[in-house]
Amino acid sequence: MPADLPQGPHRPWEPKPEDLERFRSTVPVPSTFWDDYDTRSSSARRALMRLAENLNEEDLKLAPPAGLGYEELALWKYQRFMEDYLACVASVDDNVGRVVDRLRERGEFDDTLLMYASDQGFFLGEHGWFDKRFMYEESLRMPLVLSYPRALDGGRSFEGIVTNVDFAQTILDAAGVAPHPRMQGRSFWPDLVGSPAEPPAEGMYYRYWEHDDVFHRAPAHYGYRTHRYKLIYYCNDGLGLPGTGPFTYPPEWELYDLELDREELRNVAHDPDYREVREGLERAMWLEQARLGDVPHPSQPRPAGLPVG
């Protein structure tokens, strides 16, 4: 894409030339920026996603000042990265505004279902990382703003569990079109208009497959998240798929209580006080894998208490 056109917030984060100075101010550092990964798995520690160490000069666009110590350099890289990232996001916002303005000019805004979302979350210094891939909240959660004035009241927040797999059925539902029987996901349109046709989702399943790739070294893992808990299983095996690394590592578990540990700093997978919680989540994840047709990794033990058959 030519450099003078708006760029998406994707590596190497190249803003429009007129936006290069748009965010030349100090951005607060996240509270988990200096995370030491204590209690977490070795799988999380292997990833090459640390701002302090893995951003290169192509990402930063210029060489760091001479004479900086490790922590000073990490903070300099964070500020430099955020300048470009925020400018790229602002450019996307500007262009969504252009779409809205055009719809208003045509008199079609009130009758248009407009959905503005990311394709995933993104680490902006949380846990010292950039990029995504992991099942931690900053990477897992996606922003979604939805507008349809003719059918929906504005100024509301929907707190249910929604994934991007649900988008297609929701759009079809809003348009009065029946989904194809093979489609996965759940329409959340009835929830938005106040007439839910089925119970809300109790949890959601996530899987990352590109194990140990050369640029990020993020581990293959999958997991199950409910409103309060998150269970992660690092199977650490690329299964020979293109783009994955050749090495495997021992499997590992992580479990987080999102009510008591919103920043996901304390892995309680092996805490006896959470034994029943973990066992319940393992069963729920196994059943969700079966429902979706996703085969568990051979190293994943079959949970106790599952129905036979």
C-alpha positions in Angstrom: 0.0 0.0 0.0 1.4 3.5 -0.9 2.8 5.3 2.1 0.5 8.3 1.6 -2.6 6.3 2.2 -4.1 5.5 5.6 -2.4 2.4 7.2 -4.0 -0.1 9.4 -2.6 -0.6 12.9 -0.5 -3.5 11.8 3.3 -4.0 11.9 5.3 -2.0 10.9 2.7 0.7 12.0 3.2 3.3 9.3 0.9 6.4 9.8 0.0 8.8 7.1 2.7 11.4 6.6 0.4 14.2 8.0 -0.2 12.1 11.1 3.4 11.5 12.0 3.4 14.2 14.7 -0.2 13.5 15.9 0.7 11.7 19.2 4.1 13.2 20.2 3.2 13.2 23.9 4.0 10.9 26.7 1.7 7.9 26.9 1.2 6.3 30.4 2.8 3.0 30.9 0.5 0.1 31.7 0.5 -1.2 35.3 1.8 -4.6 34.1 4.6 -3.2 31.9 7.3 -4.7 34.1 5.6 -8.0 34.6 8.1 -10.7 35.6 5.8 -13.6 34.6 6.0 -15.1 38.0 3.6 -18.1 38.5 3.0 -18.4 34.8 4.1 -21.1 32.4 7.4 -21.3 30.6 5.2 -21.2 27.4 4.4 -17.6 28.0 8.0 -16.7 28.7 9.3 -18.0 25.3 7.4 -15.5 23.2 9.4 -12.9 21.2 6.9 -10.2 21.8 8.6 -8.0 24.4 8.8 -4.4 23.7 12.1 -4.1 25.5 13.8 -6.7 23.4 11.9 -7.7 20.2 10.9 -4.4 18.6 13.5 -3.7 15.8 14.7 -0.6 14.0 12.3 -1.3 11.1 9.4 -1.2 13.7 10.8 1.9 15.4 11.8 3.8 12.2 14.9 5.2 13.8 17.8 4.1 16.1 17.4 4.6 19.8 19.4 7.3 21.6 22.8 6.2 22.7 23.6 5.4 26.3 20.2 4.2 27.5 20.1 1.4 30.1 17.8 -1.6 29.7 14.8 0.0 31.4 15.3 3.4 29.9 15.5 1.8 26.4 12.3 -0.2 27.1 10.4 3.0 28.0 11.8 4.8 24.9 10.7 2.0 22.6 7.3 1.9 24.2 6.7 5.6 23.6 8.0 5.4 20.0 5.8 2.4 19.3 2.7 4.1 20.7 3.2 7.2 18.7 2.9 5.3 15.4 0.3 2.8 16.7 -2.1 5.5 17.9 -1.7 7.5 14.7 -2.7 4.4 12.7 -5.7 3.7 14.8 -6.8 7.4 14.6 -6.6 7.2 10.9 -9.0 4.2 10.9 -11.3 6.2 13.2 -11.2 9.1 10.8 -12.2 6.9 7.9 -15.0 5.3 9.8 -16.2 8.9 10.4 -16.1 9.5 6.7 -18.4 6.4 6.2 -20.8 7.7 8.8 -20.8 11.2 7.3 -21.5 9.7 3.8 -24.4 7.6 5.2 -25.9 10.7 6.8 -25.6 12.7 3.6 -27.5 10.0 1.7 -30.1 9.8 4.5 -29.3 6.1 5.1 -27.5 6.2 8.5 -30.6 5.4 10.5 -31.4 2.3 8.4 -27.8 1.0 8.3 -26.4 -1.7 10.6 -22.9 -0.3 11.2 -20.4 -2.5 13.0 -16.9 -1.2 13.8 -14.6 -3.9 15.3 -11.0 -5.1 15.4 -10.0 -8.5 14.2 -8.5 -9.2 17.7 -7.2 -7.4 20.7 -3.6 -6.1 20.9 -1.0 -5.8 23.7 0.1 -2.2 24.1 2.8 -2.7 26.7 0.6 -4.9 29.0 2.8 -7.6 30.4 5.7 -5.9 28.5 4.3 -7.2 25.2 3.2 -6.0 21.8 1.3 -8.0 19.2 -1.5 -10.5 20.1 -1.8 -14.3 19.8 -2.1 -15.1 23.6 -5.4 -15.8 25.3 -4.8 -13.1 27.9 -7.5 -10.4 28.0 -5.7 -7.6 26.1 -5.3 -10.0 23.1 -8.6 -11.9 23.5 -11.0 -9.0 23.9 -12.1 -7.2 20.8 -13.6 -3.7 20.6 -17.0 -3.6 18.9 -19.2 -0.6 18.4 -22.6 -1.2 16.8 -25.1 1.3 15.4 -28.6 0.9 13.9 -30.7 3.8 15.0 -33.9 2.6 13.4 -33.9 -0.6 15.4 -31.6 -0.1 18.4 -31.4 2.5 21.2 -28.0 4.1 21.6 -25.9 4.5 24.7 -26.1 1.0 25.9 -23.4 -1.7 26.6 -23.9 -5.4 26.0 -22.1 -7.5 28.6 -22.7 -11.0 27.1 -20.0 -13.2 25.7 -19.7 -12.6 21.9 -17.1 -13.8 19.4 -16.4 -12.8 15.8 -17.8 -16.2 14.8 -21.2 -14.7 15.9 -21.1 -11.7 13.6 -22.3 -13.4 10.4 -25.4 -14.9 12.0 -26.2 -11.7 13.8 -26.1 -9.7 10.6 -28.3 -12.2 8.8 -30.7 -12.2 11.7 -30.9 -8.4 11.7 -31.7 -8.5 8.0 -34.3 -11.2 8.4 -32.3 -13.9 6.5 -32.0 -17.4 7.8 -28.4 -18.7 8.4 -27.0 -21.7 6.7 -27.3 -24.9 8.8 -23.5 -25.4 8.7 -22.7 -22.0 10.2 -21.2 -21.9 13.7 -21.8 -19.1 16.1 -24.8 -17.6 17.9 -26.8 -14.6 16.8 -26.8 -11.9 19.5 -29.4 -9.8 17.7 -32.3 -11.0 19.8 -30.3 -9.9 22.9 -29.8 -6.5 21.5 -33.5 -5.9 20.7 -34.6 -7.3 24.1 -36.1 -10.6 22.9 -33.4 -13.3 23.5 -34.4 -16.6 21.8 -31.9 -18.8 23.7 -29.9 -18.6 26.9 -26.7 -16.4 26.8 -23.4 -18.1 26.1 -21.8 -19.5 29.2 -18.3 -19.5 27.8 -16.2 -19.2 24.7 -13.5 -21.4 23.1 -10.3 -20.0 21.7 -7.5 -21.7 19.8 -4.1 -20.4 18.5 -2.4 -22.8 16.1 0.8 -21.0 14.7 3.1 -22.6 17.2 6.6 -21.3 17.7 6.7 -19.3 14.4 10.0 -17.7 13.6 8.9 -14.1 14.3 6.9 -14.4 17.5 7.6 -17.8 19.0 4.1 -17.8 20.6 3.1 -21.3 21.8 0.2 -23.3 20.4 -2.6 -23.2 22.9 -6.3 -23.2 23.4 -8.7 -22.5 26.2 -12.1 -21.8 27.6 -13.3 -18.5 29.1 -16.4 -17.9 31.2 -17.5 -14.6 32.7 -15.3 -15.3 35.7 -12.6 -17.8 34.8 -10.2 -18.6 32.1 -8.5 -22.0 31.5 -5.6 -22.2 29.1 -3.9 -25.4 27.8 -0.5 -25.0 26.1 -0.3 -28.0 23.9 3.0 -26.7 22.6 2.9 -28.6 19.3 2.6 -27.2 15.8 1.4 -30.6 14.5 3.5 -30.1 11.4 1.3 -27.3 10.0 2.9 -24.8 7.6 4.2 -21.7 9.4 4.8 -23.5 12.7 8.2 -24.2 14.3 9.8 -27.7 14.4 10.1 -28.0 18.2 7.6 -29.2 20.8 7.6 -28.6 24.5 5.9 -30.2 27.5 2.2 -29.2 27.8 1.2 -26.7 30.5 -1.9 -25.4 32.2 -2.9 -21.9 33.3 -6.0 -20.8 35.1 -7.1 -17.2 36.1 -9.8 -15.9 38.4 -10.8 -12.8 36.5 -12.9 -11.5 39.3 -10.0 -11.5 41.8 -7.1 -11.1 39.3 -8.2 -8.9 36.5 -4.6 -8.3 35.3 -4.0 -12.1 35.1 -0.9 -12.1 37.2 -1.6 -15.2 39.3 -1.9 -18.5 37.7 -4.0 -20.7 40.0 -4.1 -23.9 37.8 -2.3 -25.9 40.5 -3.9 -24.1 43.5 -5.8 -26.7 45.6 -8.5 -24.1 46.3 -9.3 -24.0 42.6 -9.3 -27.7 42.0 -13.1 -28.0 41.5 -13.2 -24.9 39.3 -10.4 -26.3 37.1 -12.1 -29.7 36.7 -15.4 -28.1 35.8 -13.7 -25.9 33.2 -11.8 -28.9 31.7 -15.1 -30.7 31.2 -16.8 -27.6 29.7 -13.9 -27.1 27.3 -13.9 -30.8 26.3 -17.6 -30.6 25.5 -17.2 -27.4 23.6 -14.4 -28.9 21.5 -16.7 -31.8 20.7 -19.6 -29.5 19.8 -17.3 -27.5 17.4 -15.6 -30.5 16.0 -12.1 -29.5 17.2 -10.1 -32.5 18.2 -8.2 -32.1 21.5 -4.4 -32.5 21.3 -3.4 -36.1 22.2 -1.6 -34.8 25.3 -4.8 -33.3 26.7 -6.2 -35.8 29.3 -9.9 -36.7 29.1 -11.6 -35.0 32.1 -13.2 -37.1 34.8 -16.9 -37.0 35.1 -17.8 -36.8 31.4 -20.7 -38.8 30.1 -19.8 -42.1 28.5 -20.0 -42.2 24.7 
